[in-house]
Amino acid sequence: MTTPDPEIAYLAEGKLYHKPSGQDVKNIDSHFLQELIDRRNRDSQRSSWKQSGSAWNVTAQQDWQAIAQVQGAALAGATRMENITSVCIGQQSGEIFYSLNTQTIGGIFRYNLKTDTEDRIAHKQNLQLRQLAVHPDEDIAVCSIGFEDGSANLVTMRASGGKMAECTEGDSYDEAPRWVRGQGKTLVYQSAGIARDHNGMPVDMSEYAIKSINLDTGDLHTLAQMPGYDCFHPRQLTDGTLYFIRRPYKSINNRSHLSPWQLLKDILLFPVRVCVVIFTFLDMLSHFLTGKHLTAAGGVKKQGPDVRRMLVAGRMIQMQQQNKADAANASTLAPKDWELIKQDADGGQTILQSNVLSFDICSDGSYVYTDGLRVIYHDPDGNDRQLAKGTLIEHVAVTF
């Protein structure tokens, strides 16, 4: 007898989707976010007369955004101002929690899948929320919050709403918290140290390690740490079995690992790249002053998948490389060496899957994972079944 498909929620391109067991995928729209967008549009319409004589400014801004998209630069992130950053199961049946960020506000929300109602748990100006987890039995939630100095720590609050309190600290990047069911206020998370220059600016990160902390006793343990590898996105069962994703570590400042062939290639292509930069600047300047591009084509068309949202545990370069191929023909976005690992309580490790961006564990030990283009269910009999497909699927959660 075939095991029924699990009920799941997942994020793709900053949007939230829900798939009940045996039913079609449904896009979940945040009521708060829609109200925010509608209010911004009304304000824009009321002030449109102020911009009537500045059409060239809008055109120039669009050019900047287009250039940033092609180059994969930081400006590209501004082209979509609102993103849902995480989703997790709630305590009640048919209940999920999610976090979202806008350019000015971060918020945590509770959504009832049965009644299509949304409750605002917390929101604050300039709050940069990352992953979120709600305790299965107690009125407490934990989430990762980013700070202006480049660090990120975990904070707790009541799942019904209340003040936030830090539960990790230090010059580190703490993310992806997850409660351990049946172990009180024990949670697991991923953590990486931050390296800074003499001006205090972050320049690199260490390998991600998996840690656990008991909020009642303060006990802190390292569960998985492998030199040369990132260990991230942890899930731990009551019996101590740990699941996580492993990938080769790559320094942000990778100059010391530059191969001679890559160095030679960079030297040979340097004049070409300089010419491209100069031409791009002149083309933008021409459009800025005359409204016309220097080429008849009217600018560079962006091909392949949009990589702006494929930042997974601090890594984006593997996703950017997929732009070289046709997205329609791609079978996966996750690199092959991103592996789902099962670590027994005695430390023994088993590779379960490759090409894994995100996953979640079902109550019967089966699991759901995504390779960036598909959501796949690995049932108790060892068979894989596709549950959903899309573009830039970055996070998946079991919601039953």
C-alpha positions in Angstrom: 0.0 0.0 0.0 1.4 3.4 -1.0 2.1 5.8 1.8 0.0 9.0 1.4 2.0 12.1 0.4 2.8 14.5 3.3 1.4 18.0 3.6 4.1 20.5 2.8 4.8 24.2 2.6 7.7 25.7 0.7 9.3 28.9 -0.4 10.2 29.8 -4.0 11.4 33.2 -5.2 10.4 34.8 -1.9 6.8 33.5 -2.1 5.0 31.0 0.1 3.3 27.9 -1.3 1.2 25.1 0.4 0.4 21.7 -0.9 -2.1 19.5 1.0 -1.8 15.8 0.7 -3.1 14.7 -2.7 -4.1 18.2 -3.8 -2.7 20.9 -6.0 -0.2 23.6 -4.9 -1.7 26.8 -3.6 0.0 30.2 -3.4 -0.5 31.8 0.1 -0.6 35.6 0.0 0.2 37.4 3.2 -2.6 39.8 4.0 -0.2 42.1 5.8 2.1 42.2 2.9 -0.7 42.9 0.4 -2.0 45.8 2.6 1.6 47.2 2.7 1.9 47.0 -1.1 -1.6 48.5 -1.6 -0.7 51.4 0.7 2.6 52.0 -1.1 0.8 52.0 -4.4 -1.8 54.6 -3.2 1.0 56.8 -1.8 2.8 56.5 -5.1 -0.3 57.5 -7.1 -0.9 60.5 -4.8 2.6 61.7 -5.3 2.9 60.9 -9.0 2.5 64.6 -10.0 5.8 65.3 -8.3 7.5 62.8 -10.6 5.9 63.9 -13.9 8.9 65.9 -14.9 11.4 63.3 -13.9 10.7 60.4 -16.2 14.4 60.3 -17.0 15.1 59.5 -13.4 12.8 56.5 -13.5 14.4 55.2 -16.7 17.8 55.5 -15.2 16.8 53.6 -12.1 15.4 50.8 -14.3 18.7 50.7 -16.1 20.6 50.4 -12.9 18.4 47.5 -11.8 18.7 45.7 -15.2 22.5 46.0 -15.0 22.5 44.7 -11.5 20.4 41.8 -12.4 22.7 40.8 -15.3 25.8 41.1 -13.1 24.2 39.4 -10.1 25.2 42.4 -7.9 23.8 43.4 -4.6 21.5 46.0 -6.2 19.5 43.2 -7.7 18.1 42.4 -4.3 16.4 45.7 -4.3 14.3 44.8 -7.4 12.1 42.7 -5.1 11.5 44.6 -1.9 9.4 42.0 0.0 10.4 38.4 0.7 9.0 35.6 2.9 12.2 34.3 4.5 11.0 31.1 6.4 8.1 28.9 7.2 7.5 26.3 9.9 4.8 24.2 11.3 2.7 25.6 14.2 1.3 23.9 17.3 -2.2 23.5 16.1 -3.5 21.4 13.2 -3.6 23.4 10.0 -1.4 26.2 11.4 1.9 27.5 10.1 4.2 30.4 11.0 6.3 32.4 8.6 8.6 35.4 8.7 9.0 38.1 6.1 11.3 41.1 5.4 10.6 44.3 3.5 12.9 47.2 3.0 11.7 48.8 6.2 9.9 46.1 8.3 10.4 42.6 9.5 7.6 40.5 10.9 6.4 37.1 12.2 2.9 35.8 11.3 0.7 32.9 12.1 -1.5 31.6 9.3 -4.4 29.2 9.6 -4.6 27.1 6.4 -8.2 26.0 7.1 -9.7 29.4 7.6 -7.3 31.6 5.5 -6.8 33.9 8.4 -3.5 35.6 9.5 -2.4 36.9 12.9 0.5 39.3 13.3 2.8 37.9 16.1 5.5 40.6 15.9 6.7 43.3 13.5 9.3 46.0 13.9 11.2 48.6 11.9 14.5 47.4 10.4 14.1 43.9 11.8 16.0 41.4 9.6 14.5 38.0 10.2 15.8 34.8 8.9 14.8 31.2 9.9 12.0 30.6 12.4 10.9 27.6 14.5 8.0 27.2 16.9 8.2 24.9 19.9 5.8 21.9 19.4 4.5 21.9 23.0 5.3 25.3 24.6 4.4 28.9 23.9 7.9 29.8 22.6 9.5 30.5 19.3 13.1 31.0 18.2 14.4 32.8 15.1 17.6 34.2 13.7 18.0 37.9 13.4 20.7 39.7 11.4 22.5 42.8 12.7 24.2 45.8 11.0 27.7 44.5 11.9 27.2 41.4 9.8 26.5 39.0 12.6 23.4 37.0 13.3 22.2 35.5 16.6 19.2 33.6 17.8 16.4 35.2 19.8 13.4 33.7 21.6 9.9 35.1 22.2 6.4 33.8 23.1 4.8 32.1 20.0 1.7 34.1 20.9 3.7 37.4 20.8 5.9 39.3 23.1 9.4 40.7 23.6 12.5 39.1 22.1 15.4 37.9 24.1 18.8 36.8 22.8 19.7 33.1 23.5 23.0 33.1 21.6 25.6 35.8 21.4 29.1 36.5 20.0 30.7 37.4 16.7 29.1 34.6 14.8 26.4 33.8 12.2 23.8 31.7 14.0 20.9 30.4 11.8 18.4 27.7 11.1 17.2 26.9 14.6 15.1 23.8 15.2 13.5 22.5 18.4 14.2 18.9 19.3 10.9 17.2 20.0 10.6 15.6 23.4 13.8 17.3 24.8 12.3 20.3 26.5 13.8 23.6 25.5 16.7 22.1 23.6 17.3 23.3 20.0 19.8 22.7 17.3 21.2 25.3 14.9 24.0 26.1 12.5 26.8 28.5 13.5 29.9 30.0 11.7 32.5 32.4 13.1 33.1 35.7 11.5 36.6 37.1 10.5 37.0 40.8 10.4 39.7 43.2 9.1 41.4 45.9 11.2 38.4 48.2 10.6 36.0 45.7 12.0 34.4 44.9 8.7 33.5 41.2 8.1 35.7 39.7 5.4 35.2 35.9 5.8 33.4 33.1 7.6 34.5 29.8 9.1 32.9 26.5 8.3 29.3 26.0 9.5 29.0 23.7 12.5 25.9 22.1 14.0 25.4 23.0 17.7 22.7 22.3 20.3 21.8 24.5 23.3 19.5 23.8 26.2 17.8 27.1 27.1 17.0 26.0 30.7 20.5 24.9 31.6 22.6 26.9 29.1 24.4 23.7 28.1 26.0 24.1 24.7 27.4 21.2 22.6 28.8 20.8 19.1 27.1 18.0 17.3 28.7 18.0 13.9 31.9 19.8 12.8 34.0 18.7 9.8 37.2 20.5 8.6 36.8 21.5 5.0 33.0 21.2 5.1 30.0 23.2 6.0 27.4 21.4 8.1 24.1 23.2 8.1 20.2 23.0 8.1 20.0 20.6 11.1 17.1 18.4 12.3 17.5 16.1 15.4 15.2 13.4 16.5 14.4 12.4 20.1 16.8 9.4 20.0 19.7 11.7 19.1 19.7 11.0 15.3 20.9 14.1 13.5 20.1 15.1 9.9 21.9 17.9 8.2 23.3 19.1 4.8 27.0 18.8 4.1 28.9 20.7 1.4 32.6 21.5 0.7 33.6 24.7 2.5 34.6 27.6 0.4 36.1 30.7 1.8 34.5 34.0 0.8 38.0 35.4 0.2 39.1 32.6 -2.1 42.3 34.1 -3.5 44.6 31.7 -1.7 42.9 28.8 -3.4 43.0 30.3 -7.0 44.3 27.8 -9.5 47.1 28.8 -11.9 44.7 28.1 -14.8 42.1 30.4 -13.4 44.7 33.1 -12.8 45.9 32.8 -16.4 42.3 33.0 -17.6 41.6 36.1 -15.5 44.8 37.8 -16.9 43.8 37.0 -20.5 40.2 38.2 -20.1 41.1 41.3 -18.1 41.2 43.7 -21.2 37.8 42.2 -22.4 36.2 42.7 -19.0 37.5 46.3 -18.8 36.0 47.0 -22.2 32.7 45.5 -21.1 32.6 47.7 -18.0 33.4 50.8 -20.1 30.8 50.0 -22.7 28.2 49.3 -20.0 28.8 52.6 -18.4 28.7 54.5 -21.7 25.5 52.7 -22.7 23.9 53.6 -19.4 25.0 57.2 -19.8 23.6 57.3 -23.3 20.3 56.1 -22.2 20.4 58.5 -19.2 21.0 61.5 -21.4 19.3 60.7 -24.7 16.9 57.8 -23.9 18.6 55.6 -26.5 21.0 52.6 -26.0 24.2 52.3 -28.0 23.1 49.0 -29.3 20.1 48.3 -31.5 19.1 45.4 -29.3 18.3 47.9 -26.5 20.2 46.3 -23.7 21.2 42.9 -22.5 18.5 40.3 -21.9 18.7 38.2 -18.8 18.7 34.5 -19.4 18.5 31.5 -17.1 17.0 31.4 -13.6 17.0 34.5 -11.4 19.7 33.9 -8.7 18.8 36.8 -6.4 17.1 34.6 -3.9 19.3 31.5 -4.0 21.5 32.5 -1.1 21.6 29.3 1.0 23.6 29.4 4.2 25.8 32.2 2.9 26.5 30.5 -0.5 25.3 31.9 -3.8 28.0 31.1 -6.4 26.8 27.6 -7.2 23.4 29.0 -8.1 24.9 31.8 -10.2 26.7 29.2 -12.3 23.4 27.8 -13.4 22.8 30.9 -15.5 25.2 29.4 -18.1 22.7 26.7 -19.0 19.1 26.8 -20.1 16.9 26.7 -17.0 14.3 24.8 -18.8 16.7 21.9 -19.4 18.3 22.0 -16.0 17.5 18.9 -13.8 18.7 20.5 -10.5 20.0 23.7 -9.1 21.7 22.2 -6.1 25.3 21.1 -6.7 25.9 17.3 -6.5 28.2 17.7 -3.5 25.4 19.2 -1.3 24.5 16.0 0.5 21.9 15.1 3.0 23.6 13.3 5.9 22.2 11.1 8.6 24.3 10.9 11.8 23.5 8.3 14.3 23.7 8.9 18.1 27.1 7.1 18.1 28.5 9.4 15.4 28.2 7.1 12.4 27.3 9.0 9.2 25.3 7.9 6.1 24.8 9.9 2.9 21.1 9.8 2.0 20.8 12.1 -1.0 22.8 14.5 -3.1 21.8 17.8 -4.7 19.9 18.9 -1.6 19.1 22.5 -0.8 16.6 22.0 2.0 14.7 19.2 3.7 12.4 18.2 6.5 11.8 15.0 8.4 8.3 13.3 8.7 7.2 11.7 11.9 7.7 8.2 10.5 11.3 8.8 9.5 10.7 9.5 5.9 11.7 12.9 4.6 11.0 15.6 2.0 13.7 17.5 0.2 14.2 20.0 -2.6 17.0 20.3 -5.2 15.9 23.8 -6.1 13.6 22.9 -8.9 11.5 20.1 -7.4 10.1 19.0 -4.0 10.5 15.3 -3.6 9.1 12.9 -1.0 11.3 9.9 0.0 8.8 7.5 1.5 9.4 4.8 4.2 9.8 2.2 1.4 12.7 4.1 -0.1 10.9 5.4 -3.1 11.1 9.0 -4.4 7.9 10.8 -5.5 7.8 14.4 -6.9 5.3 16.5 -4.9 5.9 19.9 -6.6 8.1 21.7 -9.1 9.0 25.3 -9.6 11.9 27.8 -9.9 14.3 28.7 -7.1 12.7 26.5 -4.4 14.9 27.3 -1.4 13.1 26.0 1.7 10.6 23.2 2.4 8.7 22.2 5.6 6.4 19.4 6.5 3.2 20.9 7.9 1.1 18.0 9.3 
